[in-house]
């Protein structure tokens, strides 16, 4: 997949994606903090995430793609949260050909959140339940 071009066309990206397998998705870090006494009506939910990737230097057909989610449930100030959930989720990819940085830059913007959001959403709902916080309704899909 190595390519000297700066950008991939949508067709080129799609053709490369057909050669890629998602081997595993797993949590590497997570932290949940709650303050039940701050729960009230009209709470706000803020979600942010950042992404990164690394091509395996010993085998360019393997890559690790990481997403860090941060969800905050708050009334007025994010620093005064009723629930804070932070997770790092790793996706392990392999391909029939070498990965390129161009491909992985697009993958982490287009596909990564689509693949990992259901895991994060489920984790948040379970964490809120275990913390005694009323059920949170998170969207089926989230794009920042």
C-alpha positions as CSV (number, residue, x, y, z in Angstrom):
1,X,0.0,0.0,0.0
2,X,3.0,2.3,0.1
3,X,2.2,5.2,-2.1
4,X,4.2,8.4,-2.7
5,X,1.0,10.4,-3.4
6,X,-0.2,12.9,-0.8
7,X,-3.9,11.9,-0.9
8,X,-5.8,8.8,-1.9
9,X,-8.9,9.1,-4.0
10,X,-12.1,7.5,-2.5
11,X,-11.8,4.7,-5.0
12,X,-8.1,4.0,-4.1
13,X,-9.0,4.1,-0.4
14,X,-11.9,1.7,-0.9
15,X,-9.7,-0.7,-2.9
16,X,-7.1,-0.7,-0.2
17,X,-9.7,-1.1,2.5
18,X,-10.9,-4.4,0.9
19,X,-7.4,-5.8,1.6
20,X,-7.5,-4.9,5.3
21,X,-8.7,-7.1,8.2
22,X,-9.7,-5.8,11.6
23,X,-8.0,-8.4,13.8
24,X,-9.1,-7.2,17.2
25,X,-10.5,-4.3,19.2
26,X,-9.7,-4.0,22.9
27,X,-9.6,-1.5,25.8
28,X,-6.1,-0.7,27.1
29,X,-7.0,2.0,29.6
30,X,-10.2,3.2,31.2
31,X,-11.2,5.3,34.1
32,X,-14.6,6.2,35.5
33,X,-15.3,8.9,38.1
34,X,-18.8,9.7,39.4
35,X,-20.4,12.2,41.7
36,X,-24.0,11.1,42.0
37,X,-24.9,14.1,44.1
38,X,-24.4,16.3,41.1
39,X,-27.0,14.5,39.0
40,X,-30.0,16.6,38.2
41,X,-32.4,17.6,35.4
42,X,-31.1,19.1,32.1
43,X,-27.6,17.6,32.3
44,X,-25.2,18.1,29.4
45,X,-23.1,15.4,27.8
46,X,-19.8,16.2,26.0
47,X,-17.8,13.7,24.1
48,X,-14.4,14.2,22.6
49,X,-11.8,11.9,21.1
50,X,-8.4,11.9,19.5
51,X,-6.8,9.3,17.4
52,X,-3.3,8.0,16.4
53,X,-1.8,5.1,14.5
54,X,1.5,3.2,14.3
55,X,2.7,0.9,11.5
56,X,4.6,-2.1,12.9
57,X,8.2,-1.4,12.0
58,X,9.0,-5.2,11.7
59,X,6.0,-5.9,9.5
60,X,4.4,-3.0,7.5
61,X,1.3,-5.2,6.9
62,X,0.3,-4.7,10.6
63,X,-0.9,-1.5,12.2
64,X,-2.2,-0.4,15.5
65,X,-4.8,2.4,15.5
66,X,-5.7,4.0,18.8
67,X,-8.7,6.2,19.9
68,X,-9.0,8.0,23.2
69,X,-12.5,8.9,24.2
70,X,-13.6,11.3,27.0
71,X,-17.2,11.6,28.0
72,X,-18.3,14.2,30.6
73,X,-21.8,14.5,32.1
74,X,-22.2,17.9,33.7
75,X,-24.7,20.6,34.6
76,X,-22.8,23.9,33.9
77,X,-19.1,23.4,34.2
78,X,-17.3,20.4,32.7
79,X,-14.9,20.5,35.7
80,X,-17.9,19.8,38.0
81,X,-18.9,16.5,36.4
82,X,-21.4,14.0,37.6
83,X,-19.8,11.3,35.4
84,X,-16.4,11.2,33.7
85,X,-15.4,8.3,31.5
86,X,-12.1,8.1,29.8
87,X,-11.2,5.1,27.6
88,X,-8.4,4.1,25.3
89,X,-9.4,1.6,22.6
90,X,-6.9,-0.2,20.3
91,X,-7.8,-1.6,16.9
92,X,-5.3,-4.1,15.4
93,X,-5.3,-4.2,11.6
94,X,-3.5,-6.3,9.1
95,X,-3.4,-6.1,5.3
96,X,-2.3,-8.1,2.3
97,X,0.1,-5.3,1.4
98,X,2.1,-2.8,3.4
99,X,0.2,0.0,5.1
100,X,0.8,3.6,4.0
101,X,0.5,6.6,6.3
102,X,-2.0,8.1,3.7
103,X,-4.3,5.2,4.2
104,X,-4.2,5.2,8.0
105,X,-4.7,8.9,8.2
106,X,-8.0,8.5,6.4
107,X,-8.9,5.3,8.2
108,X,-8.6,7.0,11.6
109,X,-10.8,9.8,10.4
110,X,-13.4,7.7,8.6
111,X,-13.6,4.2,10.0
112,X,-12.0,4.1,13.4
113,X,-14.8,5.8,15.4
114,X,-17.4,3.8,13.4
115,X,-15.7,0.6,14.6
116,X,-15.0,1.6,18.2
117,X,-18.0,3.7,19.2
118,X,-20.3,0.8,19.9
119,X,-17.7,-0.6,22.4
120,X,-17.4,2.8,24.1
121,X,-21.1,3.4,24.1
122,X,-21.7,0.1,25.8
123,X,-19.0,0.7,28.3
124,X,-20.4,4.1,29.3
125,X,-23.9,2.7,29.7
126,X,-22.6,-0.1,31.9
127,X,-20.4,2.2,33.9
128,X,-23.2,4.7,34.5
129,X,-25.5,1.9,35.7
130,X,-22.9,0.5,38.1
131,X,-22.3,4.1,39.4
132,X,-26.0,4.4,40.2
133,X,-26.5,7.1,37.6
134,X,-29.7,7.1,35.6
135,X,-29.4,5.5,32.1
136,X,-27.6,7.7,29.5
137,X,-29.0,7.8,26.0
138,X,-26.0,8.0,23.7
139,X,-26.5,8.2,19.9
140,X,-26.1,5.1,17.8
141,X,-23.2,6.8,16.1
142,X,-21.1,9.8,17.0
143,X,-18.9,12.0,14.9
144,X,-17.1,15.0,16.3
